[in-house]
Amino acid sequence: MKKYTSLTEIQGKLAQKQLTLKELLAYYFEQIEKHQHLNAFNEVFFDSANTQAKAIQQKLTQGTAGRLAGMVIGIKDNICYQDHQVTASSKMLDGFVAPYSATVVERLLAEDAIIIGRLNCDEFAMGGSNETSYFGTVKNAADEERVAGGSSGGSAVAVQADMCLAALGTDTGGSVRQPAAFCGNIGFKPTYGRISRYGVIAYASSFDQVGTLTSSVSDAALLLEILAGADENDSTVSTLPVPPYSQNLSATGKKKIAVLKETLDSDALDPETKTAILSAIEKFKAEGHEVTEVSFDLLEYLVPTYYILTTAEASSNLSRYDGVHYGYRNTQAQSLNQLYKSSRALGFGEEVKRRIMLGAFVLSAGYYDAYYQKAQKVRRLIREKIEALLQNHDVLVSPVAPTPAFKIGENVQDPLVMYMADIYTVLASLAGIPAIALPLGNNSQGLPLSIQLMTKHFNEQTLLSLSHSFLEKT
């Protein structure tokens, strides 16, 4: 069976009786077995996926199937699916079974998607290489000595290696876009609050957003259409109406595109990545879009601001994992205090503990004003600067990551180098705007290259339409 790159293609085959869901699912199970060494899946849901396939096939026969019938999708292992394990790839939650489903899972199931398994990620979504997972590193299918990116590395590789049609990830500071860039996928992060976070294990609540990894823009648009919208279980989700994104992909028109000058002029940017992005910019010009360079002089403040705020929120969110209510418990502890300390010390990995301690430090009495309060002010400045740029331009362009996928073990011992790899993706996260990573082919070593597009709050349609047009003409 050949690789399917869009749901439209699969649904066409199903409609013509050239394919059944049982056959499709068997194919993806074979692919998962074949690529087991890439370590993308923490668990495959054989039983529930087969049960779903059988029920949806009957609906297809009766003509009552939902809009996602035929979509086999994986979910990142920090998204709850009732009666299935969810661990956030941490020893702390190993064996924990979700008592309810996340809103995004309920919406997938309501439209007859088949959830094939839970996907490996950095522990509690903290990492940019998928090397902090309790279940081991995910390998990049383009070069198995290289990382998949993170934190949604398993989601990216599952789509890259054709183990499922699409995957859900979460994007706090680039955790969907960066692995998509490393693996040659389309990684889409909507506006903060566009999709409900109910049932998603929290890392940094004012940043976390569910995103998609797909092989086509049409699938990203349809998934957003289904996943977005009000949710009584999440007070931070937007109540704005959800447009029919997937039906308006051809309506582009000429756009004003601004290239963030400092992001391309940076010495840290890989030369082949820069060349590919400059070529893409020329293509936008050839299509009749107005492209200009603009200055963004706050680039050096992005990573420090992001890590101060997210570690502060993480230290608060992860305080609930105490070895008492649920999660890993050290049964050898002799006192309550020792139980708390030893359960957290043994249950969390090194990177998670580092971020909890950083967060506790910036929130502490003597440093709250100097770090946390100041970072909040800088975040506001960044957002205002971006909003000002988007008053006069439709889309902002930058790289996704400074380099293509790096080698496993290359950066993991130096947290600062790892954190700086987020320099281009955290901008959209700090401002809360939608962003998409689009593939630009491969470099001379066969590694995927990518470009990032960003736009105004809740203007996902522009982003999706422009991306669709751009990739169709590539």
N, C-alpha and C positions, 0 to 999 in steps of 0.2 A: 504494500500500500504506500502511495506517495505521501509526502508531507502536505497536510492541509494548512493553509495560511489564513483562512478566514471562515467564519461561520456560514456565510452565504454559500461558499463552495460546498461545505458539508451538507447544508440543508437542501441544496440542489440535488446532490446524490441520494439523499434520503427520500426526497419527493419522487425521484425517478426509479426508486426501488433498486438502485445500484449498490446500496449500502444499508446495513442495519446498525442500530446502536450497539447490539451485542458484538458485531464484527469490529466496530469502531473502538469500543472499549477494550476488546481483546488485543487490538493492535497497540493501543497505548500501554496496556499491561506488559506486552512484549518489549516495547521500547524502554519501559522502566527497568525491566529485568536486564536488558542489554546494556543499559547505562548506569547500572547500580553503583559502579565504582566512582561515579561522579558525586555521589552522596547528596543528591538533590532532595530526596524524600526522607522525612523522619518516619513516616508511616503511610502505607497505601491502604485505602479503604475498599478492599476487594468486595466485601459482602454488601455494604450499603450502596456502593456504586453499581454493582450488578442488579440489585433490587430496584434502584432508580431507573436504570436502563430499560428494564423489563416493563415497568409501569409507564414510562414515557413513550416507549415504542407503541404501546396500546393507544395512547393518546394521539400519536401521529396517525395511526390507522383510522381513528375516529375523527380526526381533524380538529382536536381540541388542545393540541400541545401549545405550550407557552413560547415566547419569543426567543428563548435561549435553548430550545430543544436541539440537541446535537452538539452543544458546547460542553466539552469535557474540560473542567477547570480545577486547578490546584489552589489551595489556600495556604498562606503563610502560617507558620505554627505559633502565631500569637493572636489568631482569630478563633473565637469559640464556635464549636459545632456540637450541638447537644448530643450527649451520649458517646462522644468521641474524645480521645485524649487531646489536650492542648498543653504545651510545655514551655512555649517561648524559647525553645532550645536550651533549657536550663535544667541543671540537676535539681534546683529548687522546686520545680513543678513536675519532675519526672513521674509519670503515672497518674497525673491529675486528669480527671474526666470532667468535661464541661457540663454543667447542669442546665445550660440553656444555650441557644444559638445567638450569635451576633446578628444585628439587623441586616448586614450585608449578606450573610449566609441565608437568612430567611428570604431575602429578595431574590437571590440566585435560585433557590429551590422553588419559589413561587412561579418562576418563569421557566422551570424545567431544565436548568443546567444540571450536569452530573458532576458532583464533587469527588475527585479521584483520590485525594490524599492531602496530608499536611506537609508543608515544605520547610526544609531546613533554613535557618536564619542565624544571624549573630544573636548571642544570648540577650534576651529582652530587647532585641532590635538595636543593641549598642555595638556598632562596629561598621567598618566600611569595606570589609573583605571576606566576611563569613568565616573568619578564623577563630571567633570567640565562642562558637557553638559547642555545647556540651556533647553533641553528637558528631563532632568532627568537621573539618573544613570541606566546603563544597568546591569542586574542581570545575574550571572553565572548559567547556567542550571544544573550544577553538584551540586550546593549548592546556593540557591537563596539569602542567607545572605552574599554571597561573591561577590567580583567584577569580572567583565569579563576581566579586563586588559584594557590597552589603548595604544594609543588613538583609535585604530580600534576595540573597544570592541563590537560594534553592528555587525560588520562583522564576528567576531569570534563566537559570540553566534548564529547568523543566520545559520551558517554552523553546529555548535555543536548541535543545537536543530532541525536540518533538516527543516529549513524554506526556504532554497535554496541549490543548489548543491555546489556552490562556491561563493566567494565574493572577491571584490577588496578592498584593504586598502592602506594606505600610511605609509611608514616607514621612520621616520626621525632619531630616535635613538633607535628603537626597537618596533615601534608602530604596526607592523604586527606580529613580532616574539613573543613578550611577551603575548599579548592576545591569540595567538595560543597556547602557552604553558599553559596558565591558563585554556583553554577550550578544550584541547586535540586534536587540529587540526594540520595540517601541515602549517606553516607560512613561506613564502619564500620572501626574499628581494634580488633582483638581484644586480649586480654591479651598482654603481651610474652612470647614463647616459645610461644604457642599454634600459630603457623604457622612452618614452617622458613624460615630466611633463606639456606639453601644456594643459591648461584647468583644471589643478589641483590648488586649492587655496593654495597659498604659505604660508609656515611657515618659514623654514630656507632653502633657495634655494640651498646651496651647500651640503645639506644633504638629502633633500626630495627625495623619490623614491617610485613609485607605486609598491606594492607587492600583493601577492595572498594568500588567505586562502582557503584551500581545504581539502578533506578527503583522497585524493590519490596523490602520487607523479606524476602519469601520467597526471592528470589534471593540476598540477602546471607546468609541462614541456610543455604541449600543449598551455596553456595560455601564457607562456613566449614566445614561438615560434611565437604566433600571435601578442602579444603586443609589442615586442621588434623591434628595427630597427630605421633607420634614419627618421627624421621628419623635414621638412623645417620650421615648426613653433617653433622649440626648438633648439637653437644653442648649447645647452650643451649636446644634445643626441649623442650617438656614431653612427658613420656611418659604423662600422664593420659589415660584413655579419652576418646574424642570422642563426645559425646551426639548423638542424631538431632535436631539443632536444628530442622530444617525441619518435623518432624512434631509439634512441641509448641508451635507459635506461638499456638494459641488458649488455652493454659493460663496465664492471667495471675494471677487472684486480686487481692485488694486489696494495694497496696504502700505502704510508707512512703517518701515522696519528700522529700528535703531540698533546698531552694533555697539555693545559696551566696550569701548576702546581699551580700557585698562586690562580687561580680561584677555584680550588677544595679544597685547603688548608685553604680558608677563613673561619673565625669563623662565618661569617654571613650566610654561606650556610646551608640550612635545611638538617638535617641528612638523611632523607628518599630520598631527591632529590640526595644527594651525592651517596647513596647506589645504586640507580637506574642507575646513570651515570657510576659508576664503573662496574656495571653488563653489561652495554652496551659496555664499553671498552673491557671487557673480551670476549664479543661476536665478536667484530671486530678482536681480536686476533685469536679467534677460526676459523674465516673465512679466516685466512691467511694474514691479513694485518699487516704491521709492525707498532707497536704502541710504542711511546717513550714519556717521559715527557720532557717538555721544560720550561724554565723560561721566564716569562714576567714581568719585574720589574717596569713597568710603570702603573700598575693597579690603584694606588691611584690617578693618574693624569687624568684618563679617564673622570670621571663625572664633575670635575671642568672645564676642557677644553671644553667638550661638551656644558655645560650650558652657559659658557661665549660666545662661538661662535654662538650658536643657538638663544640665547636671543638678541644678537646684530643684527642678520639677521632678527629676528622677529620684532624688533622695527622699522626697516627700511621697511619691507614688509607690516606691518599693519598701517603704517602712512597714507595710502590711504583711510582708513575708517574714514572719517572726518565729516560725516553727511551732506555733500554737494552734492557730485556726486551720491552716492547711499548708501544704508545701513540705519541703524537707525538714525533718526533725531529728536532732541528735539525741538518741535515746540514752546515751551515756552521761548526759549532763546531770550534775549533782544539785543544782539550784536553778531557780527561774532565771536569774541573771545569766548564768552560764548557758542555759538552754537558748536564750535569745542570741547571745554572742556566738556560740559554737554553731548553731543551726545556720545563721547567716554567713559565718566565715566559711563553712563547708559547703553550703548550698549555692552560693554565688561564685561565679568565676572571677578572675583577676580584673578584667576590664569593667565589669559591673561594679565590683567593689571600689575600683579607682573612681568611677563616676559618682557613686554614692558619697564617697569621702570628699570629692571636689565640691559636690553640691552642698553637703553639710557645712563645709568651710565657708563658701560664699554666702550662706544664709546665717552664719554665726554672728553673734552680737557685735563683735568688733569689726566685722568686715561687710556687713549687710549693705551699708550705704556706699562703701568704696567699690564694691563689685556688683552685687545684684541690682541695686537701685540705678547705678550708672549704666549697666547693661540694658535695663529697661528703657532708659532715656535714649541710648544709642539705637535700640531697636525702633523706637518711634522715628528717629531721624532717618534711618534707612528706609522705613516704610514711606515716609513723606517724600523722600528723594525719588523713590521708584514711582510713586503715584504722580509726581510732577512730570517725570519722563513719559509716563503713559497718558498724560493729558494731551501730548502732542504727537505721540506715536502709538501705533496699534500693537506692535510686537517688539520685544527686546530679544536680542540674540547674544549668546555666549557659548563657550565650551561647556560640556557636562563635567569633565574631569581633566586635570592637568596632563594626564598620561593615559595610554591604553592600559589594559589589565596588567598589573605587576605580578612578579613571581610570588608564590606561596612562601611565607616566612621572611620576605624581603623587608617589610615595614612593620611587622607586628611587634618587634622589640622596641620601637621608637614611637610612642603615642603621639608626639608632636607632628612627626612626618605623616602619620595616619590621619590625624585631625585636619592637617592642612590640605589633604586630598579632597576635602569637602568645600573648598573655597568658592567654587562656582555654583554649587547646588543649594547652599544654605541661604543664598540671597532670596530665592522665591519662598523659602520656608519662613524666614524672618518677616517678610512682607505679607505672607499669607496668600500670595497670588498663584494662579495655576501655571504649570510648567510641563513641558514635554521633552523627552529625549528621543531623537530620531537617528536611525542608523545612516552612516555615510560610507558604507563599504568597509574594506579592510586595509590595513597598512601593509608594508612590504614583508612583514612577518606573519601575515594572515590574521592579525588581531583586529577586532571590530573598532571602528571609529564612530564618533557621534557628534551631534550638535544639539544645543538646548534653545528652545523658544519659550518665552514667557509673555503673559499679557495681563490685562486688568482683572480685578476681582470679578468672578462670575461671568467672565467673557470666554468661557471654554469653547464656545462655538467657533470663534475666530481662530483659536489655536488648532482645533481639530480640522477645520476646513482648509486652512493654509497647509497644515501637515499632510493632509490627504492629497492635495494638489501637488505639493512638492515631491512626495514619494511616487505618485503616479507617473510623473514626468522624469523620474530618475532612470 
